[in-house]
Amino acid sequence: MGSSDREELQEDFDTLRGAVSRILEHSYDALTTPERLTWLERLEHETRRLRVPGHQLINQLAEHAPPEELGGKLPHALADRLRITRSDARRRVAEAVDLGPRRALTGEPLPPQLPATSAGQRSGVIGRGHVAVIRRFFDQLPHWVDVETRECAERQLAEHAAQFRPETLSKIADTLADYLNPDGNFTDVDRARRRGLTLGKQDIDGMSRLSGWLTPEARASVEATLAKLAAPGMCNPDDDTPTVDGPPTEEAVRRDTRTPAQRGHDALNAAMRAVLTSGKLGQHNGLPAAIIVSTTLKELEAGTGKALTGGGTLLPMTDVIRLARHAHHYLAVFDKGKALALYHTRRLASPGQRIVLYAKDRGCTAPGCDAPGYLCEVHHVDEYAACRATDIDSLTFACGPHHRLIKPGGWTTRKRHHPMDSPATPGLRTTENQHAPSPREALGRRRRRRTVGDARVNAAMHRRIRLATLWRARPFRPAEVLWCRHRC
């Protein structure tokens, strides 16, 4: 291990930057084809080697830096600081665990989990594609394979990675896996380790990609569901009254022109809708598990435009109106952007306030965080112990990790963004000039806030507030708005 002197590190990184700057200024017009290929190879080798110190830095951050200091989880902090995607940040953290140096609980240094692969990357002969193949090989390897066999397999794959492309290495890894597990014996532990379901982001047309791996039990459940609901003529959205129970009529089967994949999609949609309608999912963050949609009164009456769900999904207004016929959903409607006057002195936020926050904040208000509202908790911008009021204007959304980090000296919400936020760690601010309010100051703040809150409530009670809080299973027309008078 090299020196850890700060001055030497600064000097070496300055030298690296200077060397890269000089390389960028070169012209390569005079080189021949073999020379260009040679310099490209050398450039690729050095680029691969530069990933090695990154593994050590990431592992040290994971070991020494708590979430309070980073302002959130390590992948989120890396994504914000390096301006990369969170998926790329998670991949780098996982690679650092396998390829970077480690330490035991007693502080003793340990070699990387994949030592041969790490050595190949340090020498520049193994790239990111090779690392992905080797890591996938061990992820799919049964857990009952002994340590000595794993180490031997890792050395062989690292040797082949130094000679072949990732595509060829993948075929070699598949052959080696067949040798190690010729009978294809996998346990429940192996299958549970690979299970997962990922919902991709919305495309430009609003569609989303669903991918993942199902356990045999989950596959059997999906098969039984599709056998019933994905049959021809079942759950056809083109029918005026789709068949969801009992066998479909011959006429419904004859006019069903959907492909098997489309029928599977419609069956899954009908199954999810049935679960939501059943009301057996319980509560989530203080509200019954349901679809929460926010929109404007103008768009709702016109039947055009898009609404936003608590999960961050853009929902066409036609789908919003169609959803109202099937299940219990929350719909917050705002007239000219006027927020609801929900104010009280109790500690917990009311269900109505939670609904409004889905439309006001949309998700976590921590700087750089894009967690949707479904994954957030309600938080007081000003501590309840100081203000003794739970007003809608002083409430905000925060996801789980950030909710636990909100405290003096922690990150600030977008509602109270402070100009002294540290550029090195977004959301962190200094607290040198902060002081706790005296009992007299705290009492004065409570009295002023309560007086203002009462005035707002009294004013709100003299006008009608448009809010559709909960609609039942009944026909819903675009021009129809449920009226509700809120008393705090």
C-alpha positions in Angstrom: 0.0 0.0 0.0 1.4 3.4 -0.9 1.8 6.5 1.1 -1.2 8.3 2.5 0.5 11.7 2.9 -1.9 14.5 1.9 0.7 16.6 0.2 1.9 13.7 -1.9 -1.6 12.9 -2.9 -2.3 16.5 -3.9 1.0 16.6 -5.9 0.2 13.3 -7.7 -3.3 14.3 -8.6 -2.1 17.7 -9.9 0.5 15.8 -12.0 -2.2 13.5 -13.3 -4.4 16.5 -14.3 -1.4 18.2 -16.0 -0.5 15.0 -17.9 -4.1 14.5 -19.1 -4.3 18.2 -20.1 -1.1 17.8 -22.3 -2.5 14.6 -23.9 -5.7 16.4 -24.8 -3.6 19.1 -26.6 -1.8 16.6 -28.9 -2.7 16.1 -32.6 -2.7 12.6 -33.9 -2.9 13.4 -37.6 0.6 12.1 -38.3 0.1 8.7 -36.9 -0.3 5.5 -39.0 -3.1 3.0 -38.4 -1.0 0.6 -36.3 0.2 3.5 -34.2 -3.4 4.8 -33.6 -4.4 1.3 -32.5 -1.4 1.1 -30.2 -2.2 4.4 -28.5 -5.9 3.6 -28.2 -4.9 0.3 -26.4 -2.6 2.2 -24.0 -5.3 4.8 -23.3 -7.8 2.0 -22.6 -5.3 0.3 -20.2 -4.7 3.5 -18.2 -8.4 4.3 -18.1 -9.0 0.9 -16.6 -6.3 1.3 -14.0 -7.7 4.7 -12.8 -10.8 2.9 -11.6 -8.7 1.1 -8.9 -8.2 4.1 -6.5 -11.9 4.8 -6.8 -12.7 1.4 -5.2 -10.6 2.2 -2.2 -12.1 5.7 -1.8 -15.6 4.3 -2.0 -15.0 1.6 0.5 -13.4 4.1 2.9 -16.5 6.3 2.6 -18.7 3.4 3.3 -16.7 2.5 6.4 -16.0 5.9 7.9 -18.7 8.3 6.6 -22.2 7.9 8.3 -25.3 8.9 6.3 -25.6 12.0 8.5 -22.3 13.3 7.2 -22.9 12.3 3.6 -26.5 13.8 3.6 -28.0 10.4 2.7 -27.1 7.0 1.5 -23.7 6.5 -0.1 -25.0 5.8 -3.7 -27.2 8.9 -3.5 -24.3 11.0 -2.3 -22.0 9.7 -5.0 -24.7 10.4 -7.7 -25.1 14.0 -6.5 -21.4 14.8 -6.1 -20.2 13.0 -9.3 -23.3 14.0 -11.3 -24.0 10.4 -12.4 -27.1 8.3 -12.4 -28.0 6.5 -9.2 -27.9 3.1 -11.0 -24.3 3.9 -12.0 -23.5 4.9 -8.4 -24.9 1.7 -7.0 -22.9 -0.3 -9.5 -19.7 1.5 -8.5 -20.4 0.8 -4.8 -21.0 -2.9 -5.5 -17.9 -3.2 -7.6 -15.8 -1.5 -4.9 -17.0 -4.1 -2.4 -15.8 -6.9 -4.7 -12.6 -5.3 -6.1 -11.4 -2.9 -3.5 -9.4 -3.5 -0.3 -11.3 -4.3 2.8 -10.8 -4.3 6.6 -11.9 -6.8 9.2 -13.9 -5.8 12.2 -10.7 -5.7 14.2 -9.1 -3.3 11.6 -6.9 -5.9 9.9 -6.6 -5.2 6.2 -8.2 -7.9 3.9 -7.7 -8.6 0.2 -10.5 -7.9 -2.3 -13.2 -10.5 -2.6 -12.1 -11.0 -6.2 -8.4 -10.7 -5.9 -7.4 -12.0 -9.4 -9.9 -9.7 -11.1 -8.8 -6.8 -9.0 -5.2 -7.4 -10.0 -6.1 -7.6 -13.7 -7.9 -4.3 -13.4 -4.9 -2.7 -11.7 -2.7 -3.9 -14.6 -5.2 -2.5 -17.2 -6.0 -5.8 -18.9 -9.5 -6.2 -17.4 -12.3 -3.7 -18.2 -15.7 -3.0 -16.9 -17.4 -5.4 -19.3 -15.1 -8.3 -18.0 -15.9 -7.3 -14.4 -19.6 -7.4 -15.1 -19.3 -11.0 -16.5 -17.3 -12.3 -13.6 -19.6 -10.7 -11.0 -22.6 -12.1 -12.8 -21.0 -15.6 -12.8 -20.6 -15.6 -9.0 -24.1 -14.1 -8.5 -25.6 -17.1 -10.4 -23.2 -19.7 -8.8 -24.9 -21.9 -6.2 -24.0 -21.0 -2.7 -23.0 -24.6 -1.8 -19.8 -24.3 -4.0 -16.8 -24.3 -1.6 -14.4 -21.4 -1.2 -11.4 -23.2 -2.8 -13.4 -23.9 -6.0 -14.7 -20.4 -6.2 -11.1 -19.0 -5.9 -9.9 -21.3 -8.6 -12.8 -20.4 -10.9 -12.1 -16.7 -10.3 -8.5 -17.0 -11.2 -9.4 -18.9 -14.5 -11.9 -16.3 -15.5 -9.5 -13.5 -14.8 -6.8 -15.2 -17.0 -9.3 -15.5 -19.8 -10.5 -11.9 -19.4 -7.0 -10.8 -20.1 -7.2 -12.5 -23.5 -10.7 -12.3 -24.8 -13.6 -9.9 -25.2 -16.5 -9.8 -22.6 -18.8 -11.7 -25.1 -16.3 -14.5 -25.4 -15.7 -14.5 -21.6 -19.4 -14.8 -21.0 -19.5 -18.0 -23.0 -16.5 -19.3 -21.1 -18.2 -18.5 -17.8 -21.4 -20.4 -18.9 -19.3 -23.4 -19.7 -17.5 -23.2 -16.4 -20.8 -22.9 -14.6 -22.0 -26.1 -16.3 -18.9 -27.9 -15.1 -19.4 -26.8 -11.5 -23.1 -27.5 -11.4 -23.8 -30.1 -14.1 -27.1 -31.2 -12.6 -28.4 -27.7 -12.3 -29.1 -28.0 -8.5 -30.2 -24.7 -7.0 -31.7 -24.2 -3.5 -34.3 -21.8 -2.3 -31.4 -19.6 -1.0 -30.0 -19.3 -4.5 -33.4 -18.5 -6.1 -34.2 -16.0 -3.3 -30.9 -14.2 -3.9 -31.7 -13.6 -7.6 -35.4 -12.7 -7.2 -36.4 -9.1 -8.1 -38.8 -6.9 -10.0 -37.9 -3.6 -11.5 -40.3 -1.0 -12.9 -38.5 1.2 -15.4 -39.0 4.9 -15.8 -41.8 6.3 -18.0 -40.9 6.7 -21.7 -41.9 9.7 -23.8 -45.3 8.1 -24.6 -46.0 7.3 -20.9 -45.2 3.6 -21.2 -42.9 1.8 -18.7 -40.8 -1.3 -19.0 -41.2 -4.1 -16.4 -38.3 -6.6 -15.9 -37.0 -9.0 -13.3 -36.8 -12.5 -12.1 -39.6 -14.5 -10.5 -39.2 -17.4 -8.0 -41.0 -20.6 -9.0 -43.7 -19.8 -6.4 -44.2 -16.3 -7.9 -44.2 -17.7 -11.4 -46.9 -20.3 -10.4 -49.0 -17.5 -9.0 -48.7 -15.4 -12.1 -49.5 -18.4 -14.3 -52.7 -19.2 -12.4 -53.7 -15.5 -12.6 -53.0 -15.2 -16.3 -54.8 -18.5 -17.1 -58.0 -16.9 -15.8 -57.7 -13.2 -16.6 -55.5 -13.4 -19.8 -57.8 -15.8 -21.7 -59.3 -14.5 -24.9 -62.3 -12.3 -24.2 -61.3 -11.6 -20.6 -60.5 -8.1 -19.2 -60.7 -6.5 -22.6 -60.5 -2.7 -22.2 -62.2 -2.3 -25.6 -65.5 -3.8 -24.3 -68.1 -1.6 -22.7 -68.4 -4.0 -19.8 -65.1 -6.1 -19.6 -65.6 -9.6 -18.4 -63.6 -10.2 -15.1 -65.6 -13.0 -13.5 -67.0 -16.1 -15.1 -66.4 -17.3 -18.7 -66.5 -14.7 -21.5 -69.2 -14.9 -24.1 -68.5 -16.2 -27.6 -69.1 -12.7 -28.9 -66.5 -11.3 -26.5 -64.0 -13.9 -27.6 -64.7 -13.3 -31.3 -64.1 -9.6 -31.2 -60.9 -9.9 -29.0 -58.0 -9.0 -31.4 -55.4 -8.6 -28.7 -52.0 -10.4 -28.8 -51.1 -12.8 -25.9 -48.7 -10.2 -24.6 -51.4 -7.6 -24.6 -53.9 -9.9 -22.8 -51.2 -10.6 -20.2 -50.8 -6.9 -19.6 -54.5 -6.3 -19.3 -54.8 -9.3 -16.9 -52.1 -7.9 -14.6 -53.8 -4.5 -14.6 -57.1 -6.1 -13.7 -55.5 -8.1 -10.9 -53.8 -5.1 -9.4 -57.1 -3.1 -9.6 -58.9 -5.9 -7.8 -56.4 -5.9 -5.0 -56.7 -2.1 -4.6 -60.5 -2.4 -4.7 -60.6 -5.1 -2.0 -59.3 -2.8 0.6 -57.2 -5.5 2.2 -53.8 -3.9 1.7 -54.1 -1.9 4.9 -52.6 1.6 5.3 -49.5 3.2 3.9 -48.0 6.3 5.5 -51.3 7.0 7.3 -53.6 6.6 4.3 -55.3 3.5 2.9 -53.2 1.9 0.2 -54.7 3.6 -2.9 -53.7 5.6 -6.0 -53.4 9.2 -5.2 -53.8 11.6 -8.1 -53.4 15.4 -8.2 -54.7 17.6 -11.0 -56.3 21.0 -11.7 -60.0 21.7 -11.8 -59.7 23.1 -15.3 -58.1 19.9 -16.7 -60.5 17.7 -14.8 -63.5 19.4 -16.2 -62.1 19.5 -19.8 -61.1 15.8 -19.6 -57.7 16.6 -21.1 -54.1 17.0 -19.9 -52.2 14.8 -17.4 -52.4 14.2 -13.7 -49.6 13.2 -11.4 -49.7 10.2 -9.0 -48.1 9.9 -5.6 -45.4 7.7 -7.2 -44.5 10.3 -9.8 -46.3 8.7 -12.7 -47.9 11.0 -15.3 -51.4 9.8 -15.9 -53.6 10.9 -18.8 -56.9 12.4 -17.8 -58.8 9.7 -19.7 -57.1 7.1 -17.4 -57.9 9.2 -14.3 -61.6 9.2 -15.2 -61.6 5.5 -16.1 -59.9 4.7 -12.7 -62.7 6.4 -10.9 -65.1 3.6 -11.9 -63.2 0.8 -10.4 -61.5 1.5 -7.0 -61.2 3.9 -4.1 -58.6 6.5 -5.0 -57.7 9.9 -3.6 -58.0 12.9 -5.9 -56.8 16.3 -4.8 -58.2 19.1 -6.9 -56.9 22.7 -6.7 -58.7 25.7 -8.0 -56.3 28.3 -9.4 -53.5 26.7 -7.4 -55.0 27.6 -4.0 -53.8 25.1 -1.4 -56.2 23.8 1.3 -56.3 25.7 4.6 -55.5 22.8 6.9 -54.2 24.0 10.2 -54.4 22.4 13.7 -52.3 22.1 16.9 -52.1 18.3 17.0 -48.7 16.6 16.5 -49.6 14.3 13.6 -50.6 15.3 10.1 -54.2 14.7 9.1 -55.1 12.5 6.1 -56.2 15.6 4.3 -52.8 17.2 4.8 -51.1 14.1 3.5 -53.2 14.2 0.4 -52.3 17.9 -0.2 -48.6 17.2 0.2 -48.7 14.8 -2.7 -49.8 17.7 -4.9 -47.6 20.4 -3.3 -44.3 18.7 -2.8 -44.7 15.7 -5.2 -41.9 13.8 -3.3 -38.9 14.2 -1.0 -37.8 17.8 -0.6 -34.2 17.0 0.3 -31.9 18.7 -2.2 -31.1 16.3 -5.1 -33.5 13.6 -3.9 -36.2 12.4 -6.3 -38.0 9.8 -4.1 -41.7 9.9 -5.0 -44.4 10.8 -2.5 -45.4 7.1 -1.9 -42.0 6.6 -0.4 -42.0 9.7 1.8 -43.1 10.6 5.3 -44.6 13.9 6.6 -42.1 16.2 8.4 -42.4 19.5 10.2 -40.2 22.2 8.6 -40.0 23.8 12.0 -39.8 21.5 15.0 -43.1 20.8 16.5 -41.6 21.3 20.0 -41.0 24.9 19.0 -44.0 25.8 17.0 -46.7 23.6 18.6 -48.7 23.6 15.3 -49.2 21.3 12.4 -50.0 23.6 9.6 -50.0 22.6 5.9 -47.6 25.5 5.1 -45.1 24.1 7.6 -45.3 20.5 6.5 -43.2 18.8 3.9 -42.3 15.4 2.5 -39.1 13.5 3.2 -38.1 10.0 2.3 -37.0 7.5 5.0 -33.2 8.2 5.1 -33.6 12.0 4.8 -36.4 12.0 7.3 -34.0 10.6 9.9 -31.4 13.2 9.0 -33.5 16.3 9.5 -32.1 18.1 12.5 -30.0 21.2 13.3 -27.0 21.1 11.1 -28.5 18.5 8.7 -29.9 19.1 5.3 -32.4 21.8 4.6 -35.7 21.3 2.7 -36.3 23.3 -0.4 -38.8 25.3 1.6 -36.1 26.7 3.8 -33.1 26.6 1.5 -30.2 28.3 3.2 -27.6 30.3 1.2 -24.8 28.8 3.4 -25.4 25.3 2.0 -22.1 23.7 1.5 -21.1 23.2 -2.2 -19.1 20.1 -1.3 -22.0 18.3 0.2 -25.4 19.5 -1.1 -28.0 20.1 1.6 -25.5 20.5 4.5 -25.2 23.8 6.2 -23.2 25.3 9.0 -24.7 26.0 12.4 -22.1 28.2 14.0 -24.4 31.2 14.2 -27.5 29.2 15.1 -28.8 29.3 18.7 -31.8 27.7 20.4 -34.7 30.1 21.1 -35.3 31.1 24.6 -38.5 29.9 26.3 -39.9 33.5 25.9 -39.1 33.5 22.2 -40.6 30.1 21.6 -43.8 31.1 23.4 -44.1 34.2 21.3 -43.6 32.2 18.1 -46.3 29.7 19.2 -48.8 32.5 19.9 -48.1 34.3 16.6 -48.4 31.2 14.6 -51.6 30.0 16.3 -53.2 33.5 15.8 -52.3 33.4 12.1 -53.5 29.8 11.8 -56.9 30.6 13.4 -57.4 33.5 11.1 -56.7 31.3 8.1 -59.1 28.7 9.3 -61.9 31.2 9.9 -61.4 32.7 6.5 -61.4 29.2 4.9 -64.7 28.3 6.6 -66.5 31.1 4.8 -65.7 29.9 1.3 -66.2 26.6 -0.5 -63.0 24.6 -0.9 -62.9 22.4 -3.9 -61.4 19.0 -2.9 -62.3 15.5 -4.1 -61.0 13.5 -1.1 -62.4 10.1 -1.7 -64.6 8.8 -4.4 -66.5 5.6 -4.3 -67.1 3.0 -6.9 -69.5 5.0 -9.0 -69.6 6.6 -12.5 -67.4 9.7 -12.6 -68.0 12.5 -15.1 -65.3 15.0 -16.1 -67.3 18.0 -14.9 -68.2 16.4 -11.6 -66.3 17.6 -8.5 -67.0 16.4 -5.0 -67.3 19.3 -2.5 -65.9 19.1 1.0 -65.8 21.6 3.9 -62.8 21.0 6.1 -62.9 21.9 9.7 -59.7 21.7 11.7 
